Amino acid sequence: MNLITTLAGSMMEGFLPRGWDLARIDACCAHPPQAIAERQPWWHTGFELAACESIADFDVMMGHEIATVIQRTGAEGRKLALILPVGPMGMYRWAVYFLKEWGVACEHVYGFNMDEWSDHAGQTLPANNPGAFQNAMEAAFYGPLGKGTVPQNQRWFATPDRLPHYAERIAELKQQGAHLVVIFGIGRVCHIAFWEPHFAAEYPTVDAWKAATHRLGARLHPLTIEQNAITSFKSRTTLVPAFANTIGPGLFLAADQIIGGAEGVFDRGMQWQGASLWMTLRYGPDPWVPSSFMPTLPGRLFYHKGLAGPLTPDLN
């Protein structure tokens, strides 16, 4: 007896994304922890997993990866376009630490926040709102970098007037030889940025889905809202907006390099992200599972070892 056998007639029927194959998802999650790094045919030859023993290790390792690409592109005299998440966040403190230790300035860096809370029309929270992603980025990354920070006019946030111009600006930077790096976390429903699985129903082909660069006032899945209530709003669901502005696959799949992170573990063995991680790695590229495309790109995905499982009952 499980969700699959009891779904009919329940309140869960019609709740999960329509395109999800629940049996396939269950099979993804049934592998033993030691199988997580087994390479799949669709993985890019340059894609690799990096296991982290603790959240502290995760923050340092992912922060070092970000600082390294900033240092390397600066030394090469290349511009660097970073698509940046708010979640995970702990790696920014260490990226700042390494850059300051190495004396690396960020005048060659262009930062593009991948999403922001909004209403249905795409109007965003004020930049100084404690829940705003712009506020979080200024406090965690741009501000602490001090004199060596990313220039103010090279910071892009997903506001309704700026997000529609991301694709054009990034294309210009790439024409100038810029390296595009997408830094990301994996959502509860396997979104990248706030590009949700149910958007897949709106596109006639995979290629059409892949071409979409952004969306204003994107309608969020209830599990996305609850994920953020738990991880960012101290369980207070009423504070979480139901819409967001977000980049789409036309940008996050254009990466020259990815730096991903999954660290969704809690105390006492509890977690929220193991199934999402296994789906990302084993489901196979599918627009109904947006994160499933990320292993097709070169780069590293850092993950807390606890997320590998085993994903079996452990009653708390």
C-alpha positions in Angstrom: 0.0 0.0 0.0 1.4 3.4 -1.1 0.5 6.6 -2.8 0.3 4.9 -6.2 -2.2 2.3 -5.0 -4.3 4.7 -3.0 -4.3 7.7 -5.3 -7.7 7.3 -7.0 -10.4 9.2 -5.1 -7.9 10.9 -2.8 -7.1 14.6 -2.4 -3.7 14.0 -4.0 -5.4 13.0 -7.3 -4.8 15.9 -9.7 -2.4 17.6 -7.2 0.9 16.4 -8.5 2.1 17.5 -12.0 0.0 15.8 -14.6 3.0 14.6 -16.6 4.7 12.8 -13.8 5.1 9.0 -14.1 4.8 8.0 -10.4 6.0 4.5 -11.0 9.0 5.8 -12.8 9.7 8.3 -9.9 9.4 5.5 -7.4 11.9 3.4 -9.3 14.3 6.4 -9.4 14.1 6.7 -5.6 14.5 2.9 -4.9 18.2 2.7 -5.8 20.7 2.2 -2.9 22.8 5.2 -1.9 26.0 3.8 -3.4 24.4 3.8 -6.9 23.8 7.5 -7.0 27.0 8.3 -9.0 26.4 5.6 -11.6 26.6 7.4 -14.9 23.6 7.5 -17.1 23.6 7.5 -21.0 22.2 11.1 -21.2 24.7 12.6 -18.7 27.2 15.0 -20.3 30.8 13.6 -20.2 31.7 16.7 -18.3 29.0 16.4 -15.7 30.0 15.0 -12.3 28.6 14.7 -8.8 30.4 16.0 -5.7 29.4 14.3 -2.4 29.5 16.4 0.8 29.6 14.9 4.3 27.8 17.9 6.0 26.1 21.1 5.2 29.3 22.9 6.4 31.3 21.0 3.8 28.7 21.7 1.2 28.9 25.4 1.8 32.7 25.5 1.5 32.9 23.2 -1.5 30.3 25.0 -3.5 31.6 28.4 -2.5 35.1 27.4 -3.6 33.7 26.3 -7.0 32.1 29.7 -7.5 35.2 31.6 -6.4 37.4 29.4 -8.6 35.4 30.2 -11.8 35.4 33.9 -10.9 39.2 33.8 -10.3 39.9 31.8 -13.5 37.9 33.9 -15.9 39.4 37.1 -14.4 42.9 35.7 -14.9 42.0 34.8 -18.5 40.7 38.3 -19.2 37.2 37.0 -19.9 33.9 38.3 -18.9 31.8 36.0 -16.7 28.0 35.9 -16.7 26.6 34.3 -13.5 23.0 33.2 -13.2 22.5 33.2 -9.5 20.0 31.5 -7.1 18.7 32.4 -3.7 18.6 28.9 -2.4 21.0 27.4 -1.6 22.7 30.4 0.0 25.4 29.2 2.4 28.0 29.0 -0.4 28.1 32.7 -0.9 29.8 33.4 2.4 32.6 31.1 1.3 32.8 32.4 -2.2 33.3 35.9 -0.7 35.9 34.5 1.7 38.0 32.8 -1.0 37.8 35.8 -3.3 39.0 38.2 -0.6 41.8 35.8 0.5 43.0 35.5 -3.1 42.7 39.3 -3.8 40.3 38.7 -6.7 38.1 41.5 -7.8 34.8 41.0 -9.7 34.8 43.8 -12.2 34.5 41.2 -15.0 31.5 39.6 -13.5 27.8 40.1 -14.5 25.3 38.8 -12.1 21.7 37.7 -13.2 19.4 36.7 -10.4 17.4 33.8 -11.8 14.0 34.6 -10.2 12.0 36.9 -7.8 8.7 36.7 -6.0 5.9 38.5 -7.8 2.2 38.9 -8.2 0.2 37.5 -11.1 1.2 40.5 -13.3 4.9 40.2 -12.5 5.2 43.1 -10.1 7.9 42.2 -7.6 8.5 42.7 -3.9 10.4 46.0 -3.0 14.1 45.4 -3.2 14.5 46.0 0.6 11.8 43.6 1.6 13.3 40.9 3.9 11.8 38.2 1.7 13.1 39.7 -1.6 15.8 37.8 -3.4 17.5 41.1 -4.4 17.7 42.0 -0.7 19.2 38.5 0.0 21.8 38.7 -2.8 23.0 42.2 -1.7 23.3 41.0 1.9 25.0 37.6 1.2 27.2 38.3 -1.8 27.5 41.7 -3.4 27.7 43.7 -0.1 30.3 41.5 1.7 32.6 41.5 -1.4 33.3 45.2 -0.5 35.6 47.1 -2.8 36.1 44.1 -5.1 32.4 43.5 -5.7 30.4 43.2 -8.9 29.8 46.7 -10.3 26.3 48.0 -9.5 25.4 48.4 -13.2 26.4 44.7 -13.8 23.9 43.3 -11.3 20.6 42.2 -12.9 17.5 41.3 -10.9 14.3 39.6 -12.1 12.1 42.6 -12.1 9.4 43.1 -14.8 11.5 45.8 -16.5 14.8 43.8 -16.5 14.0 40.1 -16.8 12.7 40.4 -20.4 16.1 41.7 -21.4 18.2 39.0 -19.8 18.5 36.9 -23.0 19.6 39.8 -25.1 22.2 41.0 -22.6 23.6 37.5 -22.0 23.8 36.9 -25.8 25.8 40.1 -26.1 28.2 39.0 -23.4 28.7 35.6 -25.0 29.4 37.3 -28.3 32.2 39.1 -26.4 33.6 35.8 -25.3 31.9 35.7 -21.9 31.7 32.4 -20.0 28.1 31.6 -18.9 27.7 29.7 -15.6 24.4 28.7 -14.1 24.4 28.2 -10.4 21.2 26.5 -9.1 19.4 24.5 -6.5 16.7 21.8 -7.2 13.1 22.5 -6.2 10.8 20.1 -4.4 9.0 19.6 -7.8 12.3 19.6 -9.6 12.1 23.1 -10.9 15.2 25.1 -11.9 14.7 28.8 -10.9 10.9 28.9 -10.6 10.4 27.1 -14.0 7.7 24.7 -12.8 6.9 21.3 -14.2 3.3 22.1 -15.2 4.6 24.7 -17.7 5.4 21.7 -19.9 1.7 21.4 -20.8 1.8 24.7 -22.6 4.5 23.8 -25.2 3.8 21.6 -28.3 7.4 20.3 -28.5 10.5 19.8 -26.3 12.3 22.3 -28.6 9.6 24.9 -28.0 9.9 24.4 -24.3 13.7 24.6 -24.4 13.5 28.0 -26.3 11.5 29.8 -23.6 13.8 32.3 -21.9 11.6 33.7 -19.1 8.2 34.2 -17.6 6.6 37.0 -15.7 4.1 36.2 -13.0 4.7 32.4 -13.2 2.1 30.4 -11.3 3.8 28.3 -8.7 3.0 24.8 -7.7 1.7 24.4 -4.1 4.6 22.2 -3.2 7.0 25.0 -4.3 5.1 27.4 -2.0 5.3 24.9 0.9 9.0 24.2 0.3 9.7 27.9 0.6 7.4 28.2 3.6 9.6 25.6 5.3 13.0 26.7 4.1 12.7 30.5 4.0 9.6 31.7 5.8 9.8 29.8 9.2 6.8 27.7 8.2 4.6 30.8 7.7 2.8 29.9 4.4 0.8 33.1 4.4 3.9 35.1 3.7 4.9 33.2 0.5 3.7 34.8 -2.8 1.9 32.4 -5.1 3.7 33.8 -8.3 7.2 34.6 -9.3 9.3 36.0 -12.2 11.7 33.4 -13.5 14.2 32.6 -16.2 13.4 29.6 -18.4 15.2 26.7 -20.2 16.3 29.1 -23.0 18.7 30.5 -20.4 19.5 27.8 -17.9 20.2 25.2 -20.6 22.5 27.6 -22.4 25.2 27.3 -19.7 28.8 26.7 -20.6 29.1 25.3 -17.1 26.8 24.5 -14.2 27.3 24.6 -10.5 24.4 22.9 -8.7 23.6 22.3 -5.1 21.3 20.0 -3.1 21.5 20.2 0.7 17.9 19.8 1.8 18.4 17.9 5.0 17.0 18.5 8.5 17.8 17.2 12.0 17.0 13.6 13.1 17.4 12.2 9.6 14.6 14.2 8.1 14.9 15.7 4.6 12.9 17.1 1.7 15.2 16.9 -1.3 16.2 13.2 -1.8 13.5 12.3 -4.2 14.1 15.5 -6.2 17.8 14.7 -6.5 17.2 11.1 -7.6 14.6 12.3 -10.2 17.2 14.9 -11.5 19.7 12.1 -12.0 17.7 9.1 -13.1 14.3 10.2 -14.6 15.9 11.2 -18.0 15.4 14.5 -19.7 11.8 15.5 -19.6 10.1 18.9 -19.6 7.8 17.7 -16.8 10.9 17.3 -14.6 12.9 20.5 -15.5 16.0 19.6 -13.4 16.4 16.3 -15.3 18.1 18.3 -18.1 20.9 19.6 -15.8 23.0 16.4 -16.0 23.1 16.9 -19.8 25.4 20.0 -19.2 29.0 20.1 -18.1 29.8 21.0 -14.5 29.3 19.8 -11.0 26.3 19.1 -8.8 27.2 19.2 -5.1 25.0 17.2 -2.8 24.7 16.3 0.9 25.3 12.5 1.2 22.2 12.1 3.3 20.0 12.8 0.3 21.3 9.7 -1.4 19.2 7.7 1.1 18.2 5.0 1.4 14.8 6.7 0.8 12.9 4.3 3.1 10.6 5.0 6.0 12.2 6.4 9.2 9.4 7.6 11.4 10.1 10.8 13.3 
